[in-house]
Amino acid sequence: MDHSPLWRRQDTSTEQFLKLIQDPFKSAFQINAVWASLATSAISFIFLALLFSLFRPRHTIVYAPKVKHADLKHSPPPVGKGLFAWINPVLRTREPQLVDCIGLDATVFLRFTKMCRNIFIFLSIIGCGVMIPLNLTQSNKDSKATLSAFVTMTPLYVSVEAIWGQVICAWAFDFIVAFFLWRNYKAVLDLRRKYFQSSDYQRSLHARTLMITDIPSAARSDEGLMRLVDGVNPTAALPRATVGRNVKGLPNLIKEHEEAVRQLESVLAKYFKNPDRLPAKRPTIRPPRKGKGDKTSSKVDAIDYLTDRIQLLEEEIRHVRASIDKRNAMQFGFVSWEKIEHAHAVAYTARRKRPQGSRICLAPRPQDLIWENLPLSKQARKWKRFVNVIWVSILTVLWIAPNAMIAIFLSNLNNLGLVWPAFQTSLSLNPRIWAAVQGILSPALTSLVYIILPIIFRRLSIRAGDVTKSSRERHVLHHLYSFFIFNNLVVFSLFSAAWTFVAAVIDKKENENAWQALVDGGFYAKAVSALCNVSPFWVTYLLQRNLGAAIDLVQLIPLVWVWFSKTFLAPTPRQAIEWTAPPPFEYASYYNYFLFYATVALCFATLQPVVLPVTALYFGLDAMMKKYLLMYVLVTKNESGGQFWRVVFNRVIFAAFLSNAVVALVATARGTWTMVFSVVPLPFLLLGFKLYCVRTFDTDMTYYNRANLSDVEALDAGKSSKRASDRLSSKFSHPGLYKPLITPMVHARAAEALKHIYRGRTGTSGMEGEYTGIAMDAMSASHPGKSKMETSGSAPFEVVPENHLDFSYFKDRPDFRDEFGGGIYGRPDDLITERSQTPRIGLGEWSPTSSRAGSPTPSLPSLSGLRQYESYDTSTNDFGHPTPRAPLSRDDSGPVGNGLYQHDDESEARLLSQAQGPAVTDGVPSVNRWRPGGYGPVGQEDPRTSYDYYRRPR
């Protein structure tokens, strides 16, 4: 028993804690750990690769879902059932085929991965061929005798003249990085030019459309938008315009409706897990405070409450859709031309101008827009971005302490025992248990943080006012990269050096200032020593990344989660269908990982050259694995046309900057000022290289047919048609106006039990056969003795049989297609077809007949009281979507009369279809800026849009 005083034990624990903080890596990163990491990583990688090759032919729904679901154009090449048959198509498929198969974003990602592989192959040749022999031969004899080879590979013990090798390698490395960046910039430019010439882009509406934000109040009309654009329009072509409208609280209502439907599905799935043995008590729920109303009970019946809630939300959504006010214009809008050249010429002219304070740019795809951020003013967006920077900075700084504690204690629980005697006792009694905890807890906690982190940054970017999902992902990448570099590289690597100098400042003499204490303490030498001491950790870290790449290939995490959910939980039919869909590829996360690994390798390239071949090996293996995943498994949710390239390019330039700073630090600590001055020009040369690439490539990457933009005036003006106005209004209107509402799904095995639960429910307030609670059914006039619910088949549920729990039956449905990369299943949503025509439903005539999403699966035998499937014709409407048939009742071949559940393809509805176009007099457009008085007074609008027009007597 320890009989020392308590204060003495406390001082000992504090001293141990300070020692651990000062040198957290002394016991964690031994050289043997590098060889152990190499062995375990290689064995685990080979095992997982063989496991994937064995199970891939037998589980194509997991390892090749795109073969089953993609259309002919986006279908990957066939792959055999042999053990290694997947390798051949991956190696043989070239970039032109990849663009059609996986899209331009995925192709640019694979090109970036191969670029990193090639960069580090060349850097490995120089680093291992020059730096390692130089450091080994120039190290002093004492260090060779007492230190390991890993330590003598670093510049810690070399002579002053040997530091010139660091400087020369810094110049060589920068030229290699710049060469590959320039070469791939040209290649991405070629890909973008071919993308502009592709049939999908040439026929898409967004390619010929401009988005205008920050519109002044006087110009918030269709004609006002045309006047606004006219000041920067170098062409004679007249556009079509539509201004955004206030949709009130419609998006929130639709979101609440979807959450309520999914919650009801979850409740029913748990309740009907064993339909033959239902629980004695029906499920209950505690309503939210705003939903309790006059009810005094703390809990209510979950099924009844949620069905009533869904009914009320549907009624409110229908009411809001029918009352959208066309006269309530917002400060954003869209302008479209018949030719792509005209739209891009205007965008090119307006790129540095803000006519009347507005911003004009090329429009993204309609499904890429974040509609709730479009109405934000310029001042509101600036404030939100400022607040977002503050939140990200706070989160980054706050993570320093947990990151340090994880590095010191969770990675080695013996360190925790040194400062916590009670824990040391438990550690000694149960070494195997705590060894297992140590092996699981640290990586599990770190992985959990890095899974949650992109979600946090994504939500912060939405709050910051991003107007597109692709720009949001680029901002997420920016924040993730900054977070990783600051916390996981700079703070983690320099923590011991920083703490040493904090202690030096604290212990400074009375007649000595803080700066003198830092200088005497050898700041630069200790910083270099800290970087060299931590370099074996980064070698082992990058070796273990190969294991992570193999886990991605095996899809281990999704498989474990699906197995756990099916075994221990009660998944809903919707969840089972979504599990069979190709999952989206997380570009922000994977780009961040690759950029982080590249930055680490560049920073330690001259300090520990072994890191270079390890990084080259990782990129070489992962390039092939990610290529297979993108070809056969993963999809791009929001295609941006390769817009990630410039963000990635800037981060690689920054990584080269950071590596030059490390070389300058080594030259300052171990070399001469002449060596430092020799490194100084490198950052400026990199900056000049960046400006050269921006001026040479960026304009051609952004604008179509730039060579002819100056001559675009000579192009035919083209006659703008009413059909073009309808297309613009229907495609670039808020999806809340036309998006079908989802229907609760139940499994077919629960259909009979569900029928009995809803027997005795009738309708009130004109809603027969739906969500009500009266004790008797309304009787059918045509079938005496049967309820209307039994004969109409319009109950608010969608029955899904076991053999239809597959994404292939639902991939054309908007509620599934939009979430799982709809571009690979057919024609893009904004594609212009020859059959585009005037809508059947106008703004003020919103019909409730299309408020619910139907199912494209074949009809089933009728189940009494339950909503049946609707089947689709093989014909398509003018938007390229399959045309659904209305559901059939048991006794009638015509459509069911209850309009709330009769599905209609609502993308046909040309909402906001009265977009302002040029008035025509004797066949000549009267809106012409070359004709005096062409527009009339500023702000003049159609009198039918005025407030008094509908209220004065006529």
N, C-alpha and C positions, 0 to 999 in steps of 0.2 A: 504494500500500500504506500502511496506517495504521501509522506508527512510534511512536504514542503508547504510553506504558507500559500494561501490562495493568491495573493498579489504576485508572488514569484511565479506561479504557474501561468497566470494571466500574462505576465511580461514575456514568458517563454513562448506562449502561443502567438503573441503579437510579433515577436521577433521572427518566428518561423513564417508568419504571414508576410511580413515585409521582405524576407529573403526570397520567398516564392514569387512575389510580385516582381522583385528585382531581376530574377533569373527563372522565369517560368518554364524554360525549355531544357533545364539541365538534366532532368530524368526522363523526359518524355520522348526525346528525339535522339536515340542512340543510333549508331550506324547499322547495328544489326536489324533495327526496325526497317531500314530501307530494303534489305534483302528479304526480310519476312514479308514486307508489303508486296514486293515483286512476286514472290512465290505464291502467296495467297491470291493476289489479283490475277495472275496468269492462270492458276488452276481453276479459280471460280469463273473466270471468263470463258475458258474452254468448256467447262461443264455446262454453263448456261447456254453457250452457243450450240453445243450438241443437243441439249434439251429442246431448244427452239427448233432445230433442224428435224428432230424426231417427231415433235407434236404438230408442227406447222401443217403438213398435209392432212392431218386428221381433224384439225380445228380451224377450218378456213373462215368461220364466222368471226374468229378472234384475230387471226393472223393474215387474213386477206379479205376483209369485208368490201373493199372497193371493187373487187372483181365481180361481186354479186350486185352491187347497188349502182355503180357508175354507168353513165350512158356510153355509147360507142366511142365518142370522141375522147372522153376522159378515162376510159377503161385501160388499165395497165396491161402490159404484154402477158400472155399466158405463162404460167410457171408449172413445171412438172411436179410429180409427187415423190421424186427421189429425195434422198437424204440431204444432198447439197444442191438440189436443182434450183434453188432460189438465188444462188450466187451468179449464175450465168446471165439471166435477164438484168440483174442489177448492174453488172459490169458492162454489158453490151448496149444498154439503153443510153443514147446520147442526148445532148442538151436540147436539140430541136424537138425530139419526141417528148422530152420531159415537160416542155412548156405546155403542150397540148394535154398531157396526161395529168400533171399536178398543179399547173398554174405558174405564173411568173414569180410570185412571192416565194414559193417553195423552191423553184429553180435557182433564184438568187441566193437563197439560204444554202443550198448545196454548193453553189459556186464559192460562197464565202468560206465554207468548211474546207473545200479543196484548196482554196488559196492559203488558208492557215497551214494546212498540211505541207504545201510546197514551200512556204516561207520557212517553216521550221526544219524542213529537210536541208535546205541550203544553209541555214544558220547553224545546224548541227555539224555540218561539214567543217565550217570555219571555227565554230566554238570548240568542238572536240579535237579538231586537227591542229589548232593554234593555241588556244587558251590553256587547255589541260597540259600539254607538254611544256608550255612556257612556265606555268605556275609550279609544276613539279620540279623542273630543272632549276628554277631561280629561287626556290625556297631555301632558307638556311638549313644547315646540316642538323642543328639541334631539333628543329621542328620535324624533320623527316624521321628522326630516330624516336621521338616520343609521341607523335601525333599520327592519326590514321590518314589514309590516302584521301578520304573525302575532305578532310580539313586542309590538307596541303594543296588540294585543287583550287582553293579559294585564294584571293590575293592578300590574306592576312599576314603571311610570313615571307613574302617575296621582296626582292630588292626594289629600290626606287626606280631603276631603269626599266624594270619589267612592267611597270604601270603603263608604259607607252603601248603595250599590247592591248590594254583596256581601251585606250583612246582610238587606236587603229580599228579595233573590232567595232567600236561604237559607230564610226563612219561607215564601215562596211555593212553593218547591220541596218543602218538607216537607208542606205542605197538599195539594199535588197528589199526591204519593206516597201520603199517608195516605188520600186520597179513593179512589184507584184500588184500594188494598189493601182498604179497607172494602167497596167495591162488589163486588170479586171474591171476598171472603170470603163475602158473602151468596150469590153465585152458586154457589160451591163447596158451600155448605151445602144449597142447593136440589138440586144434583146428587147429594149424598150422600143426601138424603131420598128422591129418586126411585130411587136405587140400592137403598135399603132396601126399596122397594116393588116392585122388579123380580121377575120370576118366578124367575130363577136364584137370587137371594138368599133369597127366601121358601121355596124348596124345598131349599136347601143345608143340610147338616148342621152346618157350622162356625158358621152364623148362630145356632144354638140351643145352642151348646156353649161351655163355659168351660174354660180351661186353668188348672190349679193347679200351682204350683211351690213348692219349699222345704217340702214336706210333712214334718211330724215323723214319726219312726219309728213311733209308736203309731198313726198314722192311715194307714199305707201299706197299705191294702186297699180294696176296692170299698166296703164298708160304712163304713170309716173316712173315705173321701172324702165320703160322704153326710152323715155326722155333722159333718164339718168345714164343709161348705157350709150346713148347717142353721142355723148361728148367724147367718148374714147373709141368709137366705132369707125375703123378705117375703111369699111366696106360699104357697098351700096345695098347690102341685103337687109331686109327688115326681119326682126326676130319676133317670137311669141313670148309673152311674159305671164307669169302668175305670181301673185304676192301671197305670202304665207298668212294663214288665218288662225285666230285664237281658238284652240280646241278645248279651252276651259280645263276642267279637271278630268277629262276623258282618259288620258294615259294612266292616272292613278286608279281610276275605277277599273280599267281593264287589268291592271296589275293585281288589284285586290281580288278581282274575279278569278284570275288564274291561280292565285294562292289559295282561295277558298275551294276551287275545284280540286287542286292537288291535295289539300287537306282532307276533303271528303273522300277522295280515292284512297288515301292512306287509312282512314278510319274504316272504310268498307273492306279493304284488303285484310286488315287485322281481324275484323269481326267475322268475315267469311273465310278465314284461313282453313277451317274445316266446316264446310257448309252442312254436313250431316250432323254435326255436333256443335251447334251454335252456343255461345256463352249464355248463361242464365240471365245476365244483365246486359242491356244494350249499352254501347259506349256513351260516355258523357264527356262534356267539355266545359271549360270555364270561359264564358264569352269575354271578349275584351271589354274594357270599361265603356267605350263608346257604343258597343253593340248590345249591352244588357237591356237597355230601354227600361220598361216598367217592371221587369221581372225581378222578383226578390230572391229567387233561388240562386245559390252560388254556382251550381252546376246545372246544365241542361242536357237534354238528349242531343248527342253530337250529330247524328244523321239528320234529325229534323231541323236543328239549328242551321247546319251548313247548307242544306237544301233551300231553306227559306232565305238564307243569306245570298245564295247564288241567284235566286229568283229576283230578289230586290236589286241586286247589282245589275242584272241583265235589263230589268225595267229602266233603271236609271241610265244605263249606257245607251239604251235605245232612245230615251228621251233626250239625252245630251246630243247624240248624233243627229237627231231630227231638228235640233234647235241651234245648230252651229250658225253663227251670224256672219254672213259674207262681208258685211260692212265693217267688221272689227279686224282690220288688217294689222299685221305684225311688221317688225322691222327687218324681215328677211324675205327673199323671194328668189325666183329662178327665171332665167331668160334663155331661150333655145333658138337655134338656127337650123335650117335645113341641111347645111353643109358643115362638116367638122372644121374646115379651114376658117370659116367665118368666126366661129366661137373662139378658136384658139388665137386668131388674129386680135380679137377684142381683148382676150385675157393677156396676151403678150403686150399690147399697148397699155393696158391698165395695171401692169404688174408693179409699177412704182408710183401710181397715182391713186388718189382717194377722192373721186368726184363727189362733191357735197358731203364729204366725210364718210362715205360708204366704202366698203371693201369688195372688190370684184375678183373672183378667182374661178378656176375650173371646178365644176361640180363633181362631187364624188358619186359613187353608186347610191341609189336611194336607200338601200338596206344598210349602207355604211353610216348613215347620218344618226347623230344623237339629237333627236328632235327637241328634247326639253331644254337643250342649251342654245338652240338657234335664236330664241327671242332675247337672249341676254344682251344688254347694251355694252358698248365698248368699255365704259367705266366699270361696270359690274364685272366684266370678264377680267379686267386688269386687277381688280381687288381680289377676286377669287384666286387668281394665279399667285398673287402675293401671299395670301393666306396659305395656299397650298405649299409654297416654298418654305414657309415657317414651319408647317406641320412636318414636312419631310425632314427638315433640318433637325427639329426636336427629336423625331424618331431615330434619326441617324446617330445623334449624340447620345441619347439615352441608352442605346444598345451597346455603348462602349463597356459599361460596367458588367452587364450580363455576359457579354462576349469574353471579357477577361476572366470572369469566374468559371465559365465553361472550359476555357483553355487551360486554366490552372488546376481546377478541382475535378470536374466531371471527366476530363480526359485521363486523369490519374487520381483515383480515390485515396491513394497513400498520402498525397499532399493535403487532402481534407483531414485525414487522421492526424497529421502533424499539428494542426491548429485546433483540433477538436478531440480531446483525449477520450471522451465517452464513445465517439464514433470509432476511434482507433481500437478500442476494446472489442466492439462488435465486428470490426473488420478482421481482427485476429482470430476470433472465434468462428467466423463464417467466410473464409476466404473465397470459396468457390461461388457462393451466392453473390457476393459483392463483385467478383470478377465478371459474372454474367451481367450484373446491373451496369457495371462500367462499360462493357462492350455494347450494351443496347441503349442506355440512357442518353449518352452524349450524342451519338449520331441521330437517334430518334428525335431528341429535342431540337437539334440543329436542323434536321430535315423538316420538322413541323414548322419551325419559324420560316424557313425558306419557301414552304408551300403557302403559308398565310401571307407572307410579305407581298407577293404580286397582287393578291386580292386587295390588300390595304391600299397599295399604290394605285391600283385600277380605280377604286372608288374615289380616292383623292383626286385623280385626274378628271373623273367625271364631274366632281364638285368644282374643279378648277375651270370648267367651261369649255372643254374640248368639244368640238362640233362633229367629229367623226370618230368611229371606233378605231380606225387604223391610226389616226393621230394620237388617240389615247394610248394605244399599245406602244407607239414610239416614245411617248412620254414615260410610260411605265418602264420601258427599257432604260431610258435615261436615268430615272430615279434608282432603279435596281443597280445599275452599274456604278453610280456614285456611292450608293450604300455599301456595296461589296468592296470597292476599292478603298474607301475610307476605313471601314471597320475590319474587313477580313484580310487586307493587305498592309496598309500603312500602320494602323493601330496595332494589329496583331504582330507585325514583324518588328516594329520599333518600340514596343511597349517597355521592354526591359531597359533600353537606352533612355527613353523618356523618364522612366521612374528614377534612374540613376541621377539624372540631372535635377529632378525635383528634390531628391535628397541632398544634392550638392548645394542647391539654393537654400534649403532649410538649415543646413549645417554650416553656412558661410560664416567666416570670422566677422567680428564686429567692425573692423576697419576695411572690409572687403564688400564690394557691391555684387549684385546678382550676376551681372554680365561677366565680371572677372571670375566669379566662381564657375560659370559655365565654360569659359575659355580655359581655365586651369584644369578643369575636369576632362578636357579632351573630348568635346562634343562629337566632332566628326569621326574620330577614331572609335569611340564607343558605338556610334551609330553603324559604322561599317562592320564592327565586330558583331553587333546584334543581328545584322542582316546575314552575315556569313554563318552564324550559329543556327539561325532558323532555316537556312536553305535546305538541309536534309528533310525537314518537315514538308516543304513544298514538293520535293521529289516524291516522297511517299504519297502525298495528297494527289498529285497528278497520276501516279500509278494506280491509285484506287478509283480514279474516274473511269478507267476502262471497265471496272466492275459495274459502275452506274450505267454505262452505255449498254452493257449486256442485259441489265435489268430492264431497261427501256425496250430492248428488242424482244425480250420474252413477254413483255406486258405483264410483269409479275404483280405490280400493285393493283391494276384493274382486275386481274383474275382473282386475286385474294379477296378484294372487296366484293366482287359479284358472288363468289362462293359463300362468303360470310353472310351476305344479305339473303341469298336464297335459302341458306341453311338455318339461320337463327332469326331472321326478320321476316316480315310479310311484305314483299315488294308489290307495288301496284302494277297493273298491266302497262301503264305508260312507262314506268321505270324499266320493266322488262324489255319493252320495245326500244327504248333509248340505249340500253346496253348493247343491242345488236347493231347500232348505227356506228359508222366510222367516227371516232372521236376527233375533235379539233386539235390542231397542232398549236402549242403555246409558243408563238414566235418570240415574245418579249423575254420569257424565261430562258429559252435555249440560246438565243442570241447573247443574253447576259452571261450565261455560263461560259460560252465559248470565248467571248471577249475577256472575261475575267481570267480564264486559263491562259489566254494569249498574253495578257498584260503581266501576269505573274511570271511567265516564262521569259518575256522580254526584260523584265526588271532583274531577274536573277541569271540572265544569259551569261554575263561576264563574271558574276560572283560564283556560280556553281554551274558550269557548262553542261553537266549531266542532265539538267532539267530540259535541255533542248531536244535530244533524241526521245526522251520520255513524252514530251508534248507532241512531237511529230508522230510518234506511235499512236497516241490517243486520237489525234485528228484523222490519221489514216484509217484506223478501225471504225471510228464513229461516223466518218463520212459515208462508208459503205452501209452501215446499219441505219443511219438516218435516211439514206436514199431508199432502202427497202421500205421503211416505215411510211415515208411520204408517198411512195408509189402504190403500196398495197393496203395500208392501214389508216393513216391519218389524213385529214382534209384541212384545207384553209377555210376558215369560217368567213373571213372578210377579206377578199382579194383587193390589194391596193396597187397592183401592177409594179411591184418591185420598189416601193417607196422606202423600204427599210435600208437600202444601200447607203444613202448619204449619212444616215445616223451611224451605221456600222463603220463607214469610212472615217468619220470624225473620231470615233473611239479608238480605232487603231492608230491614228495619228497621235492621239493623246497618250496611248501606251508607249509609243516611240519617244515622246517627250519625257515620260516618266523614266524610261530606261536611260536616257541621256542624263537625267538628274542623278541617277544612281552612279553612273560613271563619273560624273563631276564630283560627287561626294567621295568616291574612292580616290580620285586624283587629288582632292583637297587634303584627305587624311593621310595618304601614303605617298603621294607624288609631289610635283612642283606646280607653281602657279602657271608655268608655261603649258603644262598639260591641261590645266583647267581652262585656260584661254583657248586651247585647241578644240575643246568640246563646246564652247559657247556658240559658235556659228550654227551648230546642228539644229537647235530649235527654230532658228530663223529660216533656215533652208526648208525645214518641214512646213513651216507656215507659208512660205512662198510656194511650195509645191501644192499645198491645199488650195491656195488662191488660184493657181494655174488650172487645176482640175475643175474648180467651180466655174471659172470663166470659159473654159474650153468645152465642158460636157453638159453642164446643168441645164442650159436653155434647151438644147436639143433633146435632153431626156424628159423635159416637161411639156414642151409644145410640139404639136404635130406639124410637120412640113414647114419647119422654120425657114428654110431657104426661100420659100415663096411668100412668107408673111408680108414682105414689103410690097409684093405685087398682088396682094389679095384684092385690091381695089378693082383689078381687071377681071376678077371672077364674075360669073353671072350672078346677078342679085338673087335669082330664084324666087319663086312665088310662094309665100307662106300660106299654108292652108289651114282651114279650121281643124282638120284632123290632127295637125301638128300641135295645135293648142290643146286639143283634148288629151293627146298623149302626155304633154307636159303636165297638165293639171292632175291627171290620174296617177302618174308615176311619182311626181314630186309633191304629193300631199301627205299629210301626217298619216301613218299607218293605223292610228287609232280610229280613223274614220271608216276604214274598210276591212281591217283585220278581223277575220272570223273568231268568235269566242270559242274556247275549247269546251268540250263536253266531257263530263265525268265518265271514266272508263271502269267497267267491272269485268271480271273474268266470267267466261261462259258457265263455268261450274257453279257459280253463285247466282245464276240467273233465276233459277226456280225459287231459291230462298229470298232473293230480292223482290220477286213478284209478290210473294206473300207479305213481305214487310210493307210494301206500298199498296196492297189491296185495301180498299176502304178509304182511299185518298181521292179527293175530287178537287175541282177548281172553283174559284170564286173570282169575281171582278174580271170576268171574261177570259180567265186562264184555265179552262177546263182541262182536266187530265194532267195537271202539273203539280207544283209544290203547294199543297194545302193540307189542312188537317181536319176537315169535316168527317164525320163518322160514316157517311154513305157516299158511294160513287154516283156521279151523274150517269143516268142510263142512256144507252144508245138507242136512237129511234129506229134504226134499220135492223138491229139485232136485239129483240126483246130478251131481257134477262142477263144481258151483258153490259158491262160498263163501257163508257167511251174510251177509257184508257186501254181496255182489252182490244177494242176494235180499231183504234187509231194507230196504235204502235208508236205513240209520240211521247212516251215517258222520257224524262231528261237523262238517260243513261245510254252509253254505248257499250254493247256487249262484244267482248273480244274472245274468240275461242283460242284454245291452246296452240293450235297449229298456225295461228295468225299473229302470234307474239313475235313478230319479225319486222324489222324496219322496212323491208322491201314493199310491204303492203301500205306503208304510210309515208314514203319518202316524197310524194307529191303534195302532201298536206302542208299548209303554211305553218301550222303549229309544230311540226317536226322538221320540215325542210330548212327553215330559217336558222335553227339552232345547230344544225349539223352540216353546214357547207352545201347549201342548195345548188351551187354552180355546177357540181359534178353529176347531177341527176337529170339535167335537161337544159333547156334554153334559159339564159339569164333573165332575171325579172325585168330589166329595162331594155330588152331587145325590141327593136322596131320591126314589126312584121307587116306584110302586105295587107293583112286582114284587119288592121286597126280601123275602128269605126266609131261613130258617135255612141255614147253610152245610152243604155236604156233607162238608167235611173239618174236623176239630177240631184243637186244638193238638197233642195227643199223637199225631195220626194224619197228620202231614205226609207227603204223598205225593211221591216224587221224580218223578212223571209230569209235573210242571209246573215243572221247574227250569230249562228253557231257553225262550228267547223264540222264538216262531214267526213266520213271515212271512205277511202277509195277501195275498200275491200269488197269482194263479192257479197251479194245478199245471202243471208242465212235464213233457214226456216224460221218463221215468225214465232217470237216468244211473247206470250201475253203480257201486256203492260210494259214492255221494254222497247227502247228505241233500237231499230235495226240498222244494218249497214246500208249505205247507198253505193251503187255501183257506178262506174264511170264509162262513158262512151269512149270509143277509140278516137273520136274527133276532138279537136282542140278549139278553144275560143281564140279571139284575136290577140290574146296575150301569150298564146302558146301553152296554156294550162289545159289539162283534161276537163271536159265538160261533164259535170255530175248529173246523174239522173236523180229525180226526187225519190224519197223513200216510198215504198208501196205498203199499203195496209193489207190486212189479211183477206179482205173481201172486195178490194177494189184495185184496179190496175192503174188508177190515176194517182196524182200526188196527194199526199196527206194534207188535210186542210190546215192543220196547225202550223202557222208560218214560222214560229220561233225555232223549230227544229228542222225545217226544210232547207237543205243546204243549197246555196247558190254561189257561184264563183264570184266573190265580191271584188276581185281585181278588175272585173269588167266595168264596175261602176266608176264613171268618170267624175269623181268628186271634184268640187271646185272647177267644174268644166267650163265656166264662162270666162276663161282667161281672155284678157284684152288683146285683140289683134288690130291691125290697121284697118280703118274704115275704107271701103271701096266705093268709088264713085265712077260710074261708066267704065268699070273694069280697071281703074287706076287707083293704087293705094293713095289715100289722101294724107296719111301720116308720113311726111317726107321732109327731112331736114334741109333739103335743097329747095323746097318750095316755101315762099313767105307765108307765115302764119300756119305752118303745117301742124303744129301741136296745139296752138291756142294758149290761153293763160295757164300758168303753172298751177298744178293741182286740179285742173278741170277733169271731171269724171262723167261717166254715164249717169244721167239724172235718175235712172232706176236704182242706183246704189245709194242715193241720198236718204236721209232719215225721214223727211217729210213725204217722200214719194208714195210710200205705202200707207200713210196716215191721213193725207188730205182727201177730201171727198172728190169722187170722179163720177 
